[in-house]
């Protein structure tokens, strides 16, 4: 195989690997959000609540940085991409509010915010 052909093959494999890793990252973030949402809904332990909310916040921030396949190729300033990012900004703000409540010992109020998370998730979901 010529050096040029080998170089093209190597670049193609690396590019495919990057796309695959990016898609897996978004999928992993969604799984993290869902798993920790279940913990928030079920736990009465303040420390576990804070940990789950902290994990959710990190996953939301990471997911915001990645675009789903449907938005790949869209301009960063397109209405669809801006809406996608805004959804994660709203979700992060809600998680921050729940963390604040949990920090103040208002566990039940923090847990009640899960309904807002679900509404926001439904509004921002892009398949």
C-alpha positions in Angstrom: 0.0 0.0 0.0 1.4 3.4 -0.9 2.2 5.9 1.9 -0.5 8.3 0.6 -3.2 5.6 0.6 -2.1 4.5 4.1 -2.3 8.1 5.3 -5.8 8.5 3.9 -6.9 5.3 5.5 -5.5 6.4 8.9 -7.2 9.8 8.7 -10.5 8.1 7.8 -10.3 5.7 10.7 -9.4 8.5 13.1 -12.3 10.7 11.9 -14.7 7.8 12.2 -13.5 7.1 15.7 -14.0 10.7 16.8 -17.6 10.7 15.5 -18.3 7.4 17.2 -16.8 8.6 20.5 -18.8 11.9 20.3 -22.1 10.0 19.8 -21.2 7.6 22.7 -20.5 10.6 24.9 -23.9 12.1 24.4 -25.6 8.8 24.9 -23.6 8.3 28.1 -24.6 11.8 29.3 -28.3 10.9 28.7 -27.9 7.7 30.7 -26.2 9.6 33.5 -29.0 12.2 33.6 -31.7 9.5 33.7 -30.0 7.3 36.3 -29.4 10.2 38.6 -32.9 11.5 38.1 -34.2 8.2 39.5 -31.9 8.5 42.5 -33.1 12.1 43.1 -36.7 10.9 43.0 -36.2 7.9 45.3 -33.6 9.0 47.9 -34.3 10.7 51.3 -30.6 10.9 52.0 -29.4 14.5 51.6 -25.8 13.5 50.7 -27.0 11.1 48.0 -29.4 13.7 46.7 -26.6 16.3 46.4 -24.3 13.7 44.7 -27.0 12.8 42.2 -27.7 16.4 41.4 -24.0 17.2 41.0 -23.7 14.2 38.6 -26.8 15.5 36.7 -25.3 19.0 36.4 -22.0 17.7 35.0 -23.8 15.4 32.5 -26.0 18.3 31.4 -23.0 20.6 30.9 -21.2 17.8 28.9 -24.3 17.1 26.8 -24.7 20.7 25.9 -21.2 20.7 24.4 -22.2 17.9 22.0 -24.8 18.0 19.3 -27.1 15.1 18.5 -26.9 13.6 15.0 -30.0 15.6 13.9 -28.2 18.9 14.5 -24.8 17.9 13.1 -23.8 20.2 10.3 -26.2 23.0 11.4 -24.6 26.4 12.0 -23.8 27.2 15.7 -26.0 30.2 15.5 -29.0 28.4 13.9 -32.3 28.5 15.8 -32.2 24.7 16.3 -28.7 24.7 17.9 -29.5 27.8 20.0 -32.7 26.1 21.2 -30.8 22.9 22.0 -28.2 24.8 24.1 -30.9 26.9 25.8 -32.7 23.7 26.9 -29.5 22.6 28.7 -29.0 26.1 30.2 -32.6 25.9 31.6 -32.0 22.4 32.9 -28.7 23.4 34.5 -30.4 26.3 36.2 -33.0 24.0 37.6 -30.4 21.6 38.9 -28.6 24.5 40.5 -31.8 25.6 42.2 -32.3 22.0 43.5 -28.7 21.9 44.7 -29.3 25.1 46.6 -32.4 23.7 48.2 -30.7 20.5 49.1 -27.8 22.5 50.6 -30.3 24.4 52.8 -31.7 21.1 54.0 -34.9 21.4 51.9 -34.7 17.8 50.6 -38.3 17.4 49.7 -38.4 20.7 47.8 -35.3 19.7 45.9 -36.8 16.4 45.0 -40.0 18.1 43.9 -38.0 19.9 41.2 -37.7 16.6 39.3 -41.0 17.4 37.7 -39.5 20.6 36.2 -36.5 18.6 35.0 -38.8 16.2 33.2 -40.7 19.1 31.6 -37.5 20.7 30.4 -36.1 17.4 29.2 -39.3 16.9 27.1 -39.1 20.4 25.7 -35.4 20.1 24.7 -35.3 16.5 23.5 -33.9 16.2 20.0 -33.6 12.8 18.5 
